[in-house]
Amino acid sequence: MNSSWNRIGGKLAAAGGLAGLAAAAGAVPVFAGNTNFLNGGGPPVNTIDMIWTVFLICSSVVLVGVGGAILYAAIHFRRRSPDEMPKQIHGNNRVELAWTIGPLVVLVGLFVLNAVNVGYLRHGPSPASPAARQEVHIKVVGRQFYWTFYYPNGKYSLRTLEIPVNVPIELSTESMDVIHGFWVPQLGAKIDALPGIVNHAFLEGSRLGTFGGQCYEFCGVGHDQMLITVKVVSMDQYQRYIQHLTT
């Protein structure tokens, strides 16, 4: 009798587990596709990828160097007999100088790399550059649970933003309700959209295509559906597109 009940209980537990997995699968949020930031679609994210790669290489060298030194020391200087006295080392000025100056040079170099690029990533090209003179200003407004994009001619689109290729886009972001987050990983823009506060971001597409993004701040029950679609098109197509939008 006990074995029968055990079998019945096992079947019920399995059925419950499958039902739980099905429910969990149904609750999985819908993420925007094509969001690999290592496959950049424009200069801002290419710059971010370059900085990320430099940091990765430096940290990997440090990991291998420090880990290798620890492993070498553990093996080479191990005690070989219970009564062996380890060799006493009282310091090496050259080694100490090297491991002080070496990391300092690396850290200063990484700091300079960030400092040189942070202004561009935050504000776009220098105002004195030709690229800055053709900037397009677009207002981004977040609402539960969609985005509205207002173009320079006063017209707007919902959820999908079209921008001209090879043209810097200055975004001003705000929210009509709660905190939202605007992010298109392949184009580089990541900025909060806040109620009552206007923030600014910069993105640019250097190749034609469609790029996905998503709100990155949990903003309510429809957060997973608050997707972003950015289409990078030719200037002619962009001009035609905004002329046929709703005012």
KEZANU-418176 format. One record per atom (N, C-alpha, C): y, z, x; residue in one letter; atom name. Coordinates in steps of 0.02 Angstrom, whole numbers, plus 50000, padded with zeros to 5 digits. Layout:
<atoms>
ATOM       v       w       u   rest   atom
ATOM       Y       Z       X      a     CA
...
</atoms>
This chain:
<atoms>
ATOM       v       w       u   rest   atom
ATOM   49940   50000   50042      m      N
ATOM   50000   50000   50000      m     CA
ATOM   50063   50000   50043      m      C
ATOM   50060   50043   50096      n      N
ATOM   50118   50046   50140      n     CA
ATOM   50131   49980   50174      n      C
ATOM   50077   49945   50195      s      N
ATOM   50086   49880   50228      s     CA
ATOM   50116   49829   50181      s      C
ATOM   50096   49832   50116      s      N
ATOM   50124   49785   50067      s     CA
ATOM   50199   49796   50058      s      C
ATOM   50217   49861   50053      w      N
ATOM   50288   49876   50046      w     CA
ATOM   50327   49856   50109      w      C
ATOM   50295   49863   50166      n      N
ATOM   50328   49843   50228      n     CA
ATOM   50340   49768   50230      n      C
ATOM   50291   49730   50206      r      N
ATOM   50300   49657   50205      r     CA
ATOM   50355   49637   50156      r      C
ATOM   50354   49671   50097      i      N
ATOM   50407   49656   50048      i     CA
ATOM   50476   49673   50076      i      C
ATOM   50479   49733   50108      g      N
ATOM   50543   49754   50138      g     CA
ATOM   50566   49706   50192      g      C
ATOM   50518   49681   50233      g      N
ATOM   50536   49634   50285      g     CA
ATOM   50563   49569   50256      g      C
ATOM   50532   49545   50202      k      N
ATOM   50556   49483   50171      k     CA
ATOM   50626   49493   50141      k      C
ATOM   50636   49552   50109      l      N
ATOM   50703   49565   50080      l     CA
ATOM   50756   49569   50135      l      C
ATOM   50738   49602   50191      a      N
ATOM   50785   49608   50246      a     CA
ATOM   50802   49539   50275      a      C
ATOM   50750   49496   50282      a      N
ATOM   50762   49429   50307      a     CA
ATOM   50807   49389   50261      a      C
ATOM   50793   49395   50194      a      N
ATOM   50834   49360   50145      a     CA
ATOM   50906   49384   50148      a      C
ATOM   50914   49451   50154      g      N
ATOM   50981   49479   50159      g     CA
ATOM   51017   49455   50221      g      C
ATOM   50981   49451   50276      g      N
ATOM   51011   49427   50338      g     CA
ATOM   51034   49355   50332      g      C
ATOM   50992   49312   50303      l      N
ATOM   51011   49242   50293      l     CA
ATOM   51071   49236   50247      l      C
ATOM   51072   49277   50194      a      N
ATOM   51130   49275   50149      a     CA
ATOM   51193   49296   50185      a      C
ATOM   51187   49348   50229      g      N
ATOM   51245   49370   50267      g     CA
ATOM   51270   49316   50314      g      C
ATOM   51223   49281   50347      l      N
ATOM   51243   49227   50392      l     CA
ATOM   51277   49170   50354      l      C
ATOM   51251   49155   50295      a      N
ATOM   51282   49102   50254      a     CA
ATOM   51352   49121   50234      a      C
ATOM   51360   49185   50215      a      N
ATOM   51427   49208   50195      a     CA
ATOM   51475   49206   50254      a      C
ATOM   51450   49227   50312      a      N
ATOM   51492   49226   50372      a     CA
ATOM   51511   49155   50390      a      C
ATOM   51463   49108   50383      a      N
ATOM   51479   49038   50399      a     CA
ATOM   51531   49011   50351      a      C
ATOM   51528   49032   50288      g      N
ATOM   51578   49009   50240      g     CA
ATOM   51646   49037   50254      g      C
ATOM   51648   49095   50288      a      N
ATOM   51712   49127   50302      a     CA
ATOM   51743   49106   50368      a      C
ATOM   51706   49065   50407      v      N
ATOM   51733   49043   50472      v     CA
ATOM   51796   49002   50462      v      C
ATOM   51851   49018   50495      p      N
ATOM   51913   48981   50484      p     CA
ATOM   51909   48910   50508      p      C
ATOM   51950   48869   50478      v      N
ATOM   51953   48799   50498      v     CA
ATOM   52005   48792   50554      v      C
ATOM   51983   48775   50613      f      N
ATOM   52028   48769   50669      f     CA
ATOM   52051   48697   50678      f      C
ATOM   52110   48689   50704      a      N
ATOM   52135   48623   50718      a     CA
ATOM   52095   48591   50774      a      C
ATOM   52080   48528   50768      g      N
ATOM   52042   48494   50820      g     CA
ATOM   52086   48469   50876      g      C
ATOM   52054   48447   50930      n      N
ATOM   52089   48416   50986      n     CA
ATOM   52144   48461   51014      n      C
ATOM   52124   48523   51032      t      N
ATOM   52174   48571   51056      t     CA
ATOM   52160   48593   51128      t      C
ATOM   52125   48552   51166      n      N
ATOM   52109   48570   51235      n     CA
ATOM   52171   48564   51279      n      C
ATOM   52198   48622   51300      f      N
ATOM   52260   48621   51339      f     CA
ATOM   52250   48593   51409      f      C
ATOM   52187   48586   51432      l      N
ATOM   52175   48557   51497      l     CA
ATOM   52174   48481   51494      l      C
ATOM   52182   48454   51435      n      N
ATOM   52188   48381   51426      n     CA
ATOM   52258   48368   51399      n      C
ATOM   52307   48378   51441      g      N
ATOM   52377   48377   51419      g     CA
ATOM   52400   48310   51392      g      C
ATOM   52444   48315   51343      g      N
ATOM   52472   48254   51313      g     CA
ATOM   52544   48243   51330      g      C
ATOM   52572   48283   51376      g      N
ATOM   52643   48275   51393      g     CA
ATOM   52662   48316   51454      g      C
ATOM   52722   48306   51480      p      N
ATOM   52744   48340   51542      p     CA
ATOM   52743   48416   51538      p      C
ATOM   52762   48449   51482      p      N
ATOM   52762   48523   51483      p     CA
ATOM   52693   48552   51495      p      C
ATOM   52643   48528   51458      v      N
ATOM   52576   48556   51466      v     CA
ATOM   52545   48534   51532      v      C
ATOM   52563   48476   51557      n      N
ATOM   52539   48456   51624      n     CA
ATOM   52566   48503   51677      n      C
ATOM   52628   48525   51670      t      N
ATOM   52656   48574   51716      t     CA
ATOM   52619   48640   51711      t      C
ATOM   52605   48662   51649      i      N
ATOM   52566   48723   51639      i     CA
ATOM   52497   48718   51670      i      C
ATOM   52465   48660   51661      d      N
ATOM   52399   48649   51691      d     CA
ATOM   52402   48653   51767      d      C
ATOM   52455   48625   51796      m      N
ATOM   52462   48627   51869      m     CA
ATOM   52468   48699   51893      m      C
ATOM   52510   48738   51859      i      N
ATOM   52518   48809   51878      i     CA
ATOM   52452   48846   51869      i      C
ATOM   52419   48835   51814      w      N
ATOM   52354   48867   51801      w     CA
ATOM   52303   48850   51855      w      C
ATOM   52302   48787   51877      t      N
ATOM   52254   48766   51928      t     CA
ATOM   52269   48799   51995      t      C
ATOM   52333   48804   52012      v      N
ATOM   52352   48837   52075      v     CA
ATOM   52331   48910   52073      v      C
ATOM   52344   48944   52017      f      N
ATOM   52324   49014   52011      f     CA
ATOM   52248   49022   52014      f      C
ATOM   52213   48975   51982      l      N
ATOM   52140   48978   51983      l     CA
ATOM   52113   48970   52054      l      C
ATOM   52140   48923   52091      i      N
ATOM   52117   48912   52160      i     CA
ATOM   52132   48973   52203      i      C
ATOM   52193   49000   52197      c      N
ATOM   52211   49059   52238      c     CA
ATOM   52166   49119   52220      c      C
ATOM   52156   49131   52156      s      N
ATOM   52115   49188   52136      s     CA
ATOM   52043   49179   52156      s      C
ATOM   52019   49116   52155      s      N
ATOM   51950   49103   52175      s     CA
ATOM   51941   49115   52250      s      C
ATOM   51991   49095   52290      v      N
ATOM   51988   49107   52362      v     CA
ATOM   51988   49182   52376      v      C
ATOM   52031   49219   52340      v      N
ATOM   52033   49292   52349      v     CA
ATOM   51966   49323   52328      v      C
ATOM   51938   49300   52272      l      N
ATOM   51874   49327   52249      l     CA
ATOM   51819   49315   52301      l      C
ATOM   51814   49253   52326      v      N
ATOM   51762   49237   52374      v     CA
ATOM   51774   49274   52440      v      C
ATOM   51838   49277   52462      g      N
ATOM   51854   49310   52525      g     CA
ATOM   51840   49384   52524      g      C
ATOM   51865   49418   52472      v      N
ATOM   51855   49491   52467      v     CA
ATOM   51781   49507   52454      v      C
ATOM   51752   49470   52406      g      N
ATOM   51681   49482   52392      g     CA
ATOM   51637   49468   52452      g      C
ATOM   51653   49414   52488      g      N
ATOM   51614   49398   52548      g     CA
ATOM   51622   49450   52602      g      C
ATOM   51683   49476   52611      a      N
ATOM   51695   49528   52662      a     CA
ATOM   51657   49592   52645      a      C
ATOM   51656   49610   52581      i      N
ATOM   51620   49670   52560      i     CA
ATOM   51545   49661   52571      i      C
ATOM   51519   49602   52552      l      N
ATOM   51448   49588   52561      l     CA
ATOM   51430   49588   52636      l      C
ATOM   51472   49557   52677      y      N
ATOM   51459   49554   52749      y     CA
ATOM   51459   49625   52778      y      C
ATOM   51508   49665   52759      a      N
ATOM   51512   49733   52785      a     CA
ATOM   51453   49775   52764      a      C
ATOM   51432   49766   52701      a      N
ATOM   51376   49805   52676      a     CA
ATOM   51311   49788   52713      a      C
ATOM   51303   49725   52733      i      N
ATOM   51242   49704   52767      i     CA
ATOM   51247   49717   52842      i      C
ATOM   51302   49695   52872      h      N
ATOM   51307   49698   52945      h     CA
ATOM   51314   49769   52971      h      C
ATOM   51349   49811   52935      f      N
ATOM   51362   49879   52959      f     CA
ATOM   51318   49931   52924      f      C
ATOM   51264   49909   52894      r      N
ATOM   51221   49957   52860      r     CA
ATOM   51186   50003   52911      r      C
ATOM   51167   50061   52888      r      N
ATOM   51131   50107   52931      r     CA
ATOM   51058   50085   52935      r      C
ATOM   51032   50077   52996      r      N
ATOM   50965   50050   53005      r     CA
ATOM   50912   50105   53014      r      C
ATOM   50933   50166   53025      s      N
ATOM   50886   50221   53031      s     CA
ATOM   50919   50284   53005      s      C
ATOM   50881   50333   52982      p      N
ATOM   50911   50393   52952      p     CA
ATOM   50957   50432   52999      p      C
ATOM   50944   50429   53063      d      N
ATOM   50984   50468   53110      d     CA
ATOM   51036   50427   53148      d      C
ATOM   51046   50365   53126      e      N
ATOM   51094   50322   53160      e     CA
ATOM   51165   50342   53142      e      C
ATOM   51208   50346   53191      m      N
ATOM   51279   50360   53180      m     CA
ATOM   51318   50294   53176      m      C
ATOM   51352   50280   53120      p      N
ATOM   51389   50217   53114      p     CA
ATOM   51442   50211   53169      p      C
ATOM   51456   50149   53188      k      N
ATOM   51506   50136   53238      k     CA
ATOM   51575   50156   53210      k      C
ATOM   51612   50194   53249      q      N
ATOM   51677   50218   53227      q     CA
ATOM   51732   50167   53244      q      C
ATOM   51768   50145   53193      i      N
ATOM   51822   50097   53203      i     CA
ATOM   51888   50130   53184      i      C
ATOM   51936   50130   53229      h      N
ATOM   51998   50167   53219      h     CA
ATOM   52056   50122   53200      h      C
ATOM   52043   50059   53185      g      N
ATOM   52098   50016   53164      g     CA
ATOM   52104   49954   53207      g      C
ATOM   52132   49903   53177      n      N
ATOM   52144   49840   53213      n     CA
ATOM   52211   49813   53189      n      C
ATOM   52261   49817   53230      n      N
ATOM   52328   49799   53210      n     CA
ATOM   52333   49726   53186      n      C
ATOM   52298   49682   53219      r      N
ATOM   52301   49611   53200      r     CA
ATOM   52271   49600   53130      r      C
ATOM   52214   49631   53117      v      N
ATOM   52183   49624   53051      v     CA
ATOM   52228   49654   52998      v      C
ATOM   52254   49713   53010      e      N
ATOM   52297   49745   52961      e     CA
ATOM   52360   49705   52948      e      C
ATOM   52388   49676   53000      l      N
ATOM   52447   49633   52991      l     CA
ATOM   52430   49571   52951      l      C
ATOM   52371   49542   52964      a      N
ATOM   52350   49482   52929      a     CA
ATOM   52340   49495   52855      a      C
ATOM   52307   49551   52837      w      N
ATOM   52294   49562   52766      w     CA
ATOM   52355   49591   52730      w      C
ATOM   52408   49605   52767      t      N
ATOM   52471   49624   52735      t     CA
ATOM   52515   49562   52724      t      C
ATOM   52522   49522   52777      i      N
ATOM   52566   49464   52773      i     CA
ATOM   52534   49408   52730      i      C
ATOM   52469   49398   52737      g      N
ATOM   52435   49345   52699      g     CA
ATOM   52445   49351   52624      g      C
ATOM   52425   49407   52593      p      N
ATOM   52436   49414   52521      p     CA
ATOM   52510   49410   52501      p      C
ATOM   52554   49436   52544      l      N
ATOM   52626   49433   52529      l     CA
ATOM   52649   49361   52524      l      C
ATOM   52628   49319   52571      v      N
ATOM   52647   49248   52569      v     CA
ATOM   52621   49215   52506      v      C
ATOM   52558   49230   52488      v      N
ATOM   52529   49200   52428      v     CA
ATOM   52567   49222   52366      v      C
ATOM   52582   49286   52360      l      N
ATOM   52617   49311   52301      l     CA
ATOM   52687   49283   52296      l      C
ATOM   52722   49278   52352      v      N
ATOM   52789   49248   52351      v     CA
ATOM   52786   49175   52331      v      C
ATOM   52736   49139   52357      g      N
ATOM   52728   49069   52339      g     CA
ATOM   52715   49060   52265      g      C
ATOM   52672   49102   52236      l      N
ATOM   52658   49098   52164      l     CA
ATOM   52719   49116   52123      l      C
ATOM   52757   49165   52146      f      N
ATOM   52819   49184   52111      f     CA
ATOM   52868   49126   52110      f      C
ATOM   52877   49094   52168      v      N
ATOM   52924   49037   52172      v     CA
ATOM   52900   48980   52127      v      C
ATOM   52835   48967   52127      l      N
ATOM   52808   48913   52085      l     CA
ATOM   52825   48926   52012      l      C
ATOM   52818   48988   51989      n      N
ATOM   52834   49005   51920      n     CA
ATOM   52909   49001   51908      n      C
ATOM   52948   49029   51954      a      N
ATOM   53021   49030   51944      a     CA
ATOM   53051   48960   51941      a      C
ATOM   53023   48914   51980      v      N
ATOM   53050   48846   51981      v     CA
ATOM   53035   48810   51915      v      C
ATOM   52979   48827   51883      n      N
ATOM   52958   48789   51824      n     CA
ATOM   52972   48823   51757      n      C
ATOM   52988   48888   51758      v      N
ATOM   52995   48923   51695      v     CA
ATOM   53054   48898   51654      v      C
ATOM   53108   48879   51686      g      N
ATOM   53166   48854   51649      g     CA
ATOM   53150   48789   51613      g      C
ATOM   53115   48744   51648      y      N
ATOM   53096   48680   51617      y     CA
ATOM   53049   48692   51558      y      C
ATOM   53000   48736   51566      l      N
ATOM   52952   48749   51512      l     CA
ATOM   52985   48782   51453      l      C
ATOM   53037   48820   51464      r      N
ATOM   53070   48855   51409      r     CA
ATOM   53122   48813   51374      r      C
ATOM   53161   48775   51414      h      N
ATOM   53219   48740   51386      h     CA
ATOM   53216   48664   51390      h      C
ATOM   53166   48638   51425      g      N
ATOM   53162   48565   51432      g     CA
ATOM   53199   48540   51493      g      C
ATOM   53210   48475   51496      p      N
ATOM   53243   48445   51555      p     CA
ATOM   53314   48472   51565      p      C
ATOM   53337   48468   51626      s      N
ATOM   53405   48489   51641      s     CA
ATOM   53455   48448   51600      s      C
ATOM   53508   48479   51575      p      N
ATOM   53557   48442   51535      p     CA
ATOM   53587   48383   51572      p      C
ATOM   53587   48385   51638      a      N
ATOM   53616   48330   51678      a     CA
ATOM   53569   48271   51685      a      C
ATOM   53505   48279   51665      s      N
ATOM   53456   48225   51674      s     CA
ATOM   53461   48175   51617      s      C
ATOM   53442   48112   51630      p      N
ATOM   53443   48061   51576      p     CA
ATOM   53398   48080   51518      p      C
ATOM   53341   48113   51532      a      N
ATOM   53295   48131   51478      a     CA
ATOM   53328   48178   51428      a      C
ATOM   53368   48225   51453      a      N
ATOM   53399   48275   51409      a     CA
ATOM   53450   48242   51361      a      C
ATOM   53479   48186   51382      r      N
ATOM   53530   48155   51341      r     CA
ATOM   53501   48120   51279      r      C
ATOM   53435   48110   51278      q      N
ATOM   53404   48079   51219      q     CA
ATOM   53361   48128   51180      q      C
ATOM   53372   48193   51190      e      N
ATOM   53333   48243   51154      e     CA
ATOM   53339   48235   51079      e      C
ATOM   53284   48251   51045      v      N
ATOM   53283   48252   50972      v     CA
ATOM   53276   48324   50950      v      C
ATOM   53319   48346   50904      h      N
ATOM   53318   48415   50880      h     CA
ATOM   53283   48418   50813      h      C
ATOM   53232   48459   50807      i      N
ATOM   53194   48465   50745      i     CA
ATOM   53188   48539   50727      i      C
ATOM   53201   48555   50665      k      N
ATOM   53196   48623   50641      k     CA
ATOM   53127   48635   50611      k      C
ATOM   53095   48689   50632      v      N
ATOM   53027   48706   50609      v     CA
ATOM   53031   48770   50568      v      C
ATOM   53008   48768   50506      v      N
ATOM   53009   48827   50462      v     CA
ATOM   52937   48844   50441      v      C
ATOM   52917   48905   50454      g      N
ATOM   52851   48928   50434      g     CA
ATOM   52853   48965   50368      g      C
ATOM   52805   48951   50325      r      N
ATOM   52796   48986   50262      r     CA
ATOM   52722   48999   50252      r      C
ATOM   52706   49049   50211      q      N
ATOM   52636   49059   50195      q     CA
ATOM   52614   49004   50146      q      C
ATOM   52572   48957   50165      f      N
ATOM   52539   48951   50230      f     CA
ATOM   52543   48878   50252      f      C
ATOM   52603   48856   50268      y      N
ATOM   52614   48787   50290      y     CA
ATOM   52679   48784   50330      y      C
ATOM   52689   48727   50363      w      N
ATOM   52748   48715   50404      w     CA
ATOM   52791   48660   50373      w      C
ATOM   52856   48667   50379      t      N
ATOM   52903   48616   50358      t     CA
ATOM   52944   48595   50419      t      C
ATOM   52951   48529   50428      f      N
ATOM   52987   48502   50486      f     CA
ATOM   53049   48463   50461      f      C
ATOM   53108   48485   50483      y      N
ATOM   53171   48454   50463      y     CA
ATOM   53197   48411   50520      y      C
ATOM   53209   48348   50507      y      N
ATOM   53228   48299   50558      y     CA
ATOM   53305   48293   50562      y      C
ATOM   53330   48260   50613      p      N
ATOM   53403   48256   50622      p     CA
ATOM   53439   48223   50564      p      C
ATOM   53406   48180   50526      n      N
ATOM   53440   48146   50470      n     CA
ATOM   53438   48187   50406      n      C
ATOM   53415   48250   50409      g      N
ATOM   53414   48293   50351      g     CA
ATOM   53351   48290   50310      g      C
ATOM   53306   48244   50325      k      N
ATOM   53244   48238   50287      k     CA
ATOM   53190   48281   50318      k      C
ATOM   53136   48291   50281      y      N
ATOM   53085   48337   50305      y     CA
ATOM   53015   48312   50288      y      C
ATOM   52966   48341   50324      s      N
ATOM   52896   48328   50310      s     CA
ATOM   52858   48394   50309      s      C
ATOM   52801   48395   50277      l      N
ATOM   52759   48454   50272      l     CA
ATOM   52697   48447   50314      l      C
ATOM   52683   48498   50355      r      N
ATOM   52620   48505   50393      r     CA
ATOM   52612   48455   50450      r      C
ATOM   52640   48395   50444      t      N
ATOM   52633   48344   50496      t     CA
ATOM   52701   48328   50526      t      C
ATOM   52705   48332   50592      l      N
ATOM   52766   48316   50628      l     CA
ATOM   52756   48252   50668      l      C
ATOM   52802   48204   50660      e      N
ATOM   52800   48143   50700      e     CA
ATOM   52857   48145   50750      e      C
ATOM   52841   48128   50813      i      N
ATOM   52892   48129   50865      i     CA
ATOM   52886   48064   50906      i      C
ATOM   52941   48041   50935      p      N
ATOM   52938   47981   50977      p     CA
ATOM   52909   47996   51046      p      C
ATOM   52873   47949   51073      v      N
ATOM   52841   47958   51138      v     CA
ATOM   52893   47960   51194      v      C
ATOM   52881   48000   51245      n      N
ATOM   52924   48006   51304      n     CA
ATOM   52995   48028   51288      n      C
ATOM   53002   48067   51235      v      N
ATOM   53068   48094   51217      v     CA
ATOM   53062   48170   51211      v      C
ATOM   53103   48209   51247      p      N
ATOM   53101   48282   51239      p     CA
ATOM   53120   48302   51168      p      C
ATOM   53082   48349   51141      i      N
ATOM   53094   48374   51074      i     CA
ATOM   53113   48447   51077      i      C
ATOM   53174   48463   51056      e      N
ATOM   53194   48533   51052      e     CA
ATOM   53180   48559   50982      e      C
ATOM   53139   48611   50979      l      N
ATOM   53121   48641   50915      l     CA
ATOM   53159   48706   50905      l      C
ATOM   53187   48715   50845      s      N
ATOM   53213   48780   50825      s     CA
ATOM   53167   48807   50771      s      C
ATOM   53140   48867   50780      t      N
ATOM   53090   48892   50734      t     CA
ATOM   53115   48954   50698      t      C
ATOM   53095   48960   50636      e      N
ATOM   53109   49020   50597      e     CA
ATOM   53057   49026   50542      e      C
ATOM   53058   49083   50508      s      N
ATOM   53009   49096   50455      s     CA
ATOM   53045   49117   50391      s      C
ATOM   53015   49100   50334      m      N
ATOM   53043   49119   50270      m     CA
ATOM   53010   49181   50241      m      C
ATOM   52958   49209   50275      d      N
ATOM   52924   49267   50247      d     CA
ATOM   52901   49316   50301      d      C
ATOM   52846   49300   50334      v      N
ATOM   52818   49346   50385      v     CA
ATOM   52820   49312   50453      v      C
ATOM   52793   49346   50504      i      N
ATOM   52792   49317   50572      i     CA
ATOM   52737   49264   50575      i      C
ATOM   52756   49204   50598      h      N
ATOM   52709   49150   50611      h     CA
ATOM   52714   49131   50685      h      C
ATOM   52666   49092   50708      g      N
ATOM   52667   49069   50777      g     CA
ATOM   52654   48995   50781      g      C
ATOM   52700   48958   50810      f      N
ATOM   52693   48885   50816      f     CA
ATOM   52666   48868   50885      f      C
ATOM   52609   48834   50886      w      N
ATOM   52578   48816   50951      w     CA
ATOM   52540   48752   50945      w      C
ATOM   52557   48704   50989      v      N
ATOM   52520   48642   50996      v     CA
ATOM   52496   48640   51069      v      C
ATOM   52435   48662   51083      p      N
ATOM   52414   48672   51153      p     CA
ATOM   52421   48612   51198      p      C
ATOM   52407   48552   51173      q      N
ATOM   52409   48493   51216      q     CA
ATOM   52479   48467   51229      q      C
ATOM   52528   48493   51193      l      N
ATOM   52597   48471   51203      l     CA
ATOM   52641   48526   51231      l      C
ATOM   52616   48587   51235      g      N
ATOM   52650   48639   51272      g     CA
ATOM   52693   48688   51233      g      C
ATOM   52709   48675   51170      a      N
ATOM   52753   48719   51134      a     CA
ATOM   52715   48779   51107      a      C
ATOM   52740   48839   51121      k      N
ATOM   52712   48901   51092      k     CA
ATOM   52769   48949   51081      k      C
ATOM   52785   48963   51018      i      N
ATOM   52844   49003   51003      i     CA
ATOM   52834   49039   50936      i      C
ATOM   52861   49100   50932      d      N
ATOM   52858   49137   50869      d     CA
ATOM   52908   49108   50819      d      C
ATOM   52888   49109   50755      a      N
ATOM   52933   49093   50701      a     CA
ATOM   52945   49158   50663      a      C
ATOM   53007   49185   50668      l      N
ATOM   53022   49252   50644      l     CA
ATOM   53071   49250   50585      l      C
ATOM   53062   49294   50536      p      N
ATOM   53110   49297   50480      p     CA
ATOM   53179   49319   50504      p      C
ATOM   53229   49280   50489      g      N
ATOM   53298   49299   50505      g     CA
ATOM   53318   49287   50577      g      C
ATOM   53274   49261   50619      i      N
ATOM   53289   49249   50689      i     CA
ATOM   53269   49177   50706      i      C
ATOM   53313   49142   50741      v      N
ATOM   53299   49073   50762      v     CA
ATOM   53277   49074   50835      v      C
ATOM   53217   49049   50848      n      N
ATOM   53191   49041   50915      n     CA
ATOM   53193   48967   50935      n      C
ATOM   53185   48954   50999      h      N
ATOM   53187   48885   51023      h     CA
ATOM   53127   48871   51068      h      C
ATOM   53101   48811   51062      a      N
ATOM   53044   48789   51103      a     CA
ATOM   53055   48716   51122      a      C
ATOM   53012   48691   51165      f      N
ATOM   53019   48623   51191      f     CA
ATOM   52950   48592   51196      f      C
ATOM   52944   48531   51173      l      N
ATOM   52882   48494   51183      l     CA
ATOM   52898   48420   51194      l      C
ATOM   52849   48385   51221      e      N
ATOM   52858   48313   51235      e     CA
ATOM   52789   48281   51241      e      C
ATOM   52782   48223   51210      g      N
ATOM   52720   48186   51216      g     CA
ATOM   52729   48124   51259      g      C
ATOM   52685   48115   51308      s      N
ATOM   52691   48058   51353      s     CA
ATOM   52641   48002   51337      s      C
ATOM   52600   48013   51287      r      N
ATOM   52553   47961   51266      r     CA
ATOM   52545   47963   51190      r      C
ATOM   52532   47905   51162      l      N
ATOM   52524   47901   51089      l     CA
ATOM   52460   47937   51068      l      C
ATOM   52463   47966   51009      g      N
ATOM   52403   48000   50985      g     CA
ATOM   52421   48055   50936      g      C
ATOM   52369   48087   50911      t      N
ATOM   52376   48143   50864      t     CA
ATOM   52351   48207   50897      t      C
ATOM   52391   48259   50893      f      N
ATOM   52375   48322   50927      f     CA
ATOM   52376   48379   50877      f      C
ATOM   52327   48422   50883      g      N
ATOM   52321   48477   50835      g     CA
ATOM   52348   48542   50861      g      C
ATOM   52370   48585   50815      g      N
ATOM   52393   48651   50831      g     CA
ATOM   52379   48698   50773      g      C
ATOM   52399   48760   50779      q      N
ATOM   52385   48809   50727      q     CA
ATOM   52430   48869   50735      q      C
ATOM   52445   48902   50680      c      N
ATOM   52480   48965   50682      c     CA
ATOM   52437   49016   50720      c      C
ATOM   52467   49049   50770      y      N
ATOM   52428   49095   50811      y     CA
ATOM   52443   49168   50795      y      C
ATOM   52485   49182   50745      e      N
ATOM   52496   49250   50723      e     CA
ATOM   52463   49259   50654      e      C
ATOM   52422   49312   50648      f      N
ATOM   52390   49323   50584      f     CA
ATOM   52443   49337   50531      f      C
ATOM   52447   49294   50480      c      N
ATOM   52502   49297   50433      c     CA
ATOM   52480   49304   50361      c      C
ATOM   52416   49319   50349      g      N
ATOM   52393   49328   50281      g     CA
ATOM   52326   49294   50269      g      C
ATOM   52306   49293   50206      v      N
ATOM   52239   49268   50189      v     CA
ATOM   52231   49193   50202      v      C
ATOM   52286   49156   50204      g      N
ATOM   52282   49085   50217      g     CA
ATOM   52298   49065   50288      g      C
ATOM   52297   49114   50333      h      N
ATOM   52315   49101   50403      h     CA
ATOM   52273   49045   50434      h      C
ATOM   52207   49046   50420      d      N
ATOM   52163   48996   50452      d     CA
ATOM   52177   48926   50429      d      C
ATOM   52213   48917   50374      q      N
ATOM   52228   48851   50349      q     CA
ATOM   52298   48827   50371      q      C
ATOM   52333   48868   50409      m      N
ATOM   52402   48850   50428      m     CA
ATOM   52401   48808   50491      m      C
ATOM   52378   48747   50483      l      N
ATOM   52368   48701   50540      l     CA
ATOM   52432   48661   50553      l      C
ATOM   52434   48632   50612      i      N
ATOM   52490   48590   50633      i     CA
ATOM   52462   48523   50657      i      C
ATOM   52491   48469   50634      t      N
ATOM   52473   48403   50659      t     CA
ATOM   52535   48369   50687      t      C
ATOM   52531   48350   50750      v      N
ATOM   52588   48316   50782      v     CA
ATOM   52565   48246   50801      v      C
ATOM   52601   48196   50776      k      N
ATOM   52586   48127   50793      k     CA
ATOM   52639   48101   50841      k      C
ATOM   52617   48078   50898      v      N
ATOM   52663   48048   50947      v     CA
ATOM   52661   47973   50938      v      C
ATOM   52718   47944   50919      v      N
ATOM   52720   47873   50901      v     CA
ATOM   52776   47839   50940      v      C
ATOM   52781   47774   50932      s      N
ATOM   52836   47736   50964      s     CA
ATOM   52902   47755   50930      s      C
ATOM   52957   47742   50964      m      N
ATOM   53023   47757   50936      m     CA
ATOM   53035   47718   50871      m      C
ATOM   53015   47655   50869      d      N
ATOM   53024   47616   50809      d     CA
ATOM   52986   47645   50750      d      C
ATOM   52924   47665   50762      q      N
ATOM   52884   47694   50708      q     CA
ATOM   52913   47761   50686      q      C
ATOM   52938   47799   50735      y      N
ATOM   52970   47863   50718      y     CA
ATOM   53031   47853   50673      y      C
ATOM   53073   47804   50691      q      N
ATOM   53132   47791   50651      q     CA
ATOM   53114   47769   50580      q      C
ATOM   53063   47726   50574      r      N
ATOM   53041   47705   50508      r     CA
ATOM   53013   47764   50468      r      C
ATOM   52978   47807   50501      y      N
ATOM   52947   47864   50468      y     CA
ATOM   52999   47911   50438      y      C
ATOM   53049   47930   50478      i      N
ATOM   53097   47979   50452      i     CA
ATOM   53144   47949   50399      i      C
ATOM   53150   47883   50399      q      N
ATOM   53192   47852   50348      q     CA
ATOM   53160   47854   50279      q      C
ATOM   53094   47859   50276      h      N
ATOM   53058   47858   50212      h     CA
ATOM   53037   47927   50189      h      C
ATOM   53061   47979   50222      l      N
ATOM   53044   48047   50202      l     CA
ATOM   53088   48072   50145      l      C
ATOM   53069   48130   50118      t      N
ATOM   53107   48161   50064      t     CA
ATOM   53166   48200   50092      t      C
ATOM   53223   48197   50057      t      N
ATOM   53281   48237   50078      t     CA
ATOM   53279   48306   50046      t      C
</atoms>
